[in-house]
Amino acid sequence: MNRILFLLLFVITNSVNAQTLGGNAVFNFLNQPNCAQLAAAGSVNISTISNDLGMAFNNPALLRDSMHQQMNTSFYTYADGIKQYGMQAAFHIPSIESNMGVGVQYLNYGSLTQTDASGNVLGYFKPADYVVQLMLSKAYKEKWWVGLTTKFINSNYGAYQSSGIAFDAGVAYYDPENQLQFSVLAKNMGTQLKSYDGASKEEMPFDLQAGITKRLMNAPLQFSVTAHHLHRFDVFYNDTLFNAQEGDARFNSNNFFQKLMGHFVFSTDIFLSSQFQITAALNLMRRQSLNAYNITNGLNGFSLGFGVMLNKLHIRYATGFYQQNLFHQFSLNFNLKGDPL
């Protein structure tokens, strides 16, 4: 088991040096939340204490024995008819004392008009992205968990197609007595197998994350803090020419605090009862990026959701603000054999 931990740390360390981040990264749909609980938690959370299989799709170190035969389904609507579908299932394998999960995430962008360079209509096409992944996790001693995800990625935009393979590696520490969990995750380590133009390959949307969650012992509250893109300090997209033309001073290349806080996502869970939970979060990078010029919304970057945990079915909903638009995501968690969750 020590060898597994060493291998994960070796992969994470080398990926930090090998991967880059920027506007040219391919397959950015991999950063979209696959389930309602993750969306409500600000779309970036790797340490929440939960029995939701959807969270393990994002971090394999959260895949646990208690998720045996659990299934998670999710539906997400964006603006202009863009839809996302997701499904995951998990199983415990006693012979190797490990857990295995499989899942798929599919984005459908609707039907778009296909034209030539002169604007002549040639027909219609239906762009889509999807990822199929296999997750494995294993306990180490009493409080440590390690997880690995293998992803096959495909993107189809009419005449342009691309495919790729990527890996996630996560380590989590969970102390049930103190209701404390923290985790480190390296996401989207991999490469394109086929590029859109058939020639040059683009970088993967690599992300190194760390998170901590604490549930209070004497109050129905749980708090999470997650830091993302730890391998790069300046995470904001900054078009200096456009800013100069528009006279926008929001982005200051010397603003240390702005760059620092852009890495953080804060979330809170309120347990009103054993069957009802409310989640609220603030994603500071999203807020800063969406507060653009004359279309700023004071609620940009905030997300909200709730969960209804019935005996054999967990129902979750999440929404958030993108300037003048809201997104809506629904998830269902249930046991394939109908057993209580």
N, C-alpha and C positions, 0 to 999 in steps of 0.2 A: 504493500500500500504506500510506503514511503516513496517507492519508485514512481508511482502514479502522481503523487503530489509534486515530485521533482520534475517530472515530464511536463505537467501543466504549467508550472512556473517557468520552465525553459521555453515553452511555446509562447507564453504571454510576453516574456522579456524580448524574445527575438521578433515577435510581431510588432512591438512598439517601435523597433528600429527599422522594420521592413516596410510598414504600411504608411501611407500618407493620407491626408484629409484635405478636402477642398471641393470646389464646385464641379470638378471633373469626376468625382466618384460615381460609379455605376451602381445600379440596383438599390437606390436610396429608399425604395418602398420597404426594404427590410427594417427600417427604423419606425415604421408605423405600428401602433399597438395592436396586438392580435386579439385582445380580450377586453371586456368592459372594465374589469378591475384595474388593469394596467393603464387604460385610457383615463380613468378617473384619478389615478395616482400621478398624473402628469406625463404619462407615456414613457417615463424612464424610472424604473424602480426594480431593483434586483434583490431586495432583502425583506420585503413584506412578509410578516408571519401570517400564513393563510393556508387553507387546504384547497386552493383553486388551481387546477391543472393548467389553466391558461397562463399563470405566472411562470410555470416551469417551461413553457414554450419559449419564453424570453430568457430564462436562466436555468440551464439543466441542473445546477446544484440545488434547485428548489424542488426537484422531482423526488418524492418521498414514498415510503411503503404504504402510507395511508391512502395514496391515490390509486391503488390497485383497482383495475377495471373501471376507473373513472373516465368519463368523456366530457369534453368541453366543446361547445359549438358557439359561434359568434357571428354577428352580422353588423356591418358598419356602413353608414351612409355619409357621403361627402357632398359637396356642392356639385351642381350640374349633372346629377345622376350617376356619379362615380360610386361604386359599391365594393365592399370588401367582405369576403366570406372566410371563415376559419373553422377548423375542426382538429381536435387532438384526442388521443386515447393513450392510457398508460397501464402498465402491468408490472407486477412484482415477480421476479424470477428467483425462487428460493434456492435453486441449485447453485447459483453464482452470487447469491445475496446482493442482488442488484435490481435496479428498476429500469424499465425501458419504456419509452414513449415515442409515438409517431404522430406527425401532424402535417397539415397543409394550410397555407395562407394564399388566397387568390384575390386579386384586384381586377375588376372589370371597369373599363373606362367608357363603356357605352359604344355607340356607333358614330364614327367621324367621317367627314367627307374627305375623299382622296382627290387631290388636284395635281396638275403638273406645274412647272415653273411659271407658266403664263396664267394660271388660275383656272384652267379648264377642268371641269369635273370629270374624273375618271371612274368614279364609283364610291364605294364606302368600305371602311375596314373597322375592325373591332380590336383596338389595342388591349393588351392584358399582361399582367405579371403574376407569377406564382412561385412559391417555394415549397418544397417537400423536405421534411427533415426527420432525422432519427436522433433520439436523445437517450443517453445512458447516465445513470447516477449510482453512486455507491457511498455508503457510510464509512467513515474512518474513525475508529474508536467510538466514543459516545456522542460527541458534539460536532464533529466535522463531516462535511459532505463535499464530494467532488463530482463534477458533471461535465459531459462532453456532448456536443451537438454536431452532427454532420448535415449539411444543407446542399440540396441540388436546386439551383435557381434557373428560371427561364423567363425571358422577356420577349414579347411579340408585338411589334408595332408595324403592322402591314408588311412592307417589303424588308423591314429591318428586324432581325432576330438576334438574340444573344442568350448565352447560357453560361453558368458558372458553378463553382463549388466553393463552399466556405465552411468554417468551423467556429464554434463557440466553446470556450473553456471557462468553467466557473468553479470557485471554491467558496463554501459557506460555512460559517460557524453559528450553531444554534444552541442556546442555553434555555431549555424550557422552564427551569426553576425561576429564572429572572426575566423570562420573556424578552430575551435579547437575541438579535440576529444581525450579523454583518456578512457581507459578501464582496468578492472581487470577481469581475467578469471581463474577459476579452472577447469581443464580438466581431464576427464577419472577417475572420482571417482566411484568405483564400485568393482565388484568381478567376478571371473569365476563361472559360473553355472556348467560347466563340464570341468574337466581338461583333458589334453592329455593322462595321464596315468591312469585316473580314480581314483586317490588317492589324492596326495598333490596338492594344488592350488598355483598358482604363483601370484605375485603382478601385478597390473595394471600399465600402463605407465603414472602415475599421473604427472601433470605439472601445476604449478602455474605461471601465466604470468601477466605482466602489460605492457601497451603500450600507447604511446601518438603520435598523428599526428597533424601537423599544416600546413595548406595551406596558403601561402603568399597572401596578399591582392593585392599587386601591382606587382606581378611577377607570371608567370605560373609554379610555383613550389610547391610541397608538400613534406614534410619530415616526416618520421616515425622512432621512436626508440622503439624497443620491447625487454623486458627482460623476459627470460624464466627460468624455474626451480629455482624459487626464494626460494623454500623450502630447497635447498641444494646448498652449496657454490661450492664444487668441482664437476663439471659435466663431466669431461673427464674420459674416460676409460684408465686406466694405468696398463699395465702388466709389473710389475717391473722385473720379471725374463727374459721376452723377451727383454726388453730394455737393461738389463745388458749383455745379450748374443750378441745383435746386436750393442752394444755401442752407443745407441741413447740417446742423452741428451736433446731432445726436451721437454720432460715432467719433470718438476722440481716441486717436491711436495711442495717446499717452495716459488714458484713463485706466489705471491699474485696477481699481475697484470694480469698474464695469466689466472688464474682462474676467476678473476672478469670479464674480457672482454669476456670470453667464454659464458657468459649469454646473450650477446647482438646481435641483428640483426638490421642493419641500412638499410633503403630504401629511395629512392627518386622517385617521379613521376614528369615527365615533360609534361605539357599540351601544345603541339605544336599548337593545335587548339581545337575547341569544339568537333571535331570528331577524333582526333588522340592523343594518349597518350603513352609515353615511361616510363617504370619502370625499375629501376636498384637497386640491393641490395647486401649486404655483410653479410653472416651468419658466424660469427667468430668461433663458435663451429665446424661447418662443415668444415671450412677451416683448422683449427688446426687438426681435426681428419683425414682429407684426405691427409694432407701433410706428407705422410708416406715414410720415407727412400728414396730409389732411384727412386720413381715414383711420386715425387712431381710435381704438376702443379701450376704455378704462378697464375692461375685463379681459383683454387679451392675455393669454398665458394661463388663465385660471381654468380649472376643470372641476367637475362635480359629478358624483355618482352615488348610487345606493345599491344595497344588496338585500334580498329577501331570502333567508336561508331556511327553507322548509326541510322536513325530515329526509326526503328523498330527491329533492330538487332545489338547487340554488339558482336564483334569478338575479342577474346584475344588469344595471343600466349606467351609462356614462354619457356626459355631454361636456362640451367646452366651447370656447369662443375663438373664432378666427376672424378678427375684424368685425364685419357685419353678419357673419354666418355662424351657425352652430353645427356641430356634428352630433350624431346620435349612434350609440353602439349598445347592442344587447348581447348578453351571453347567458348560456344555460350550462349548468354543471349537473351531471347525474351519474349514477352507477349503472353500468351495462346490465347488471343482473337485478337492478331494482333495490339493492341493499341501501340502508341509510348511509348518508355521507358523513 
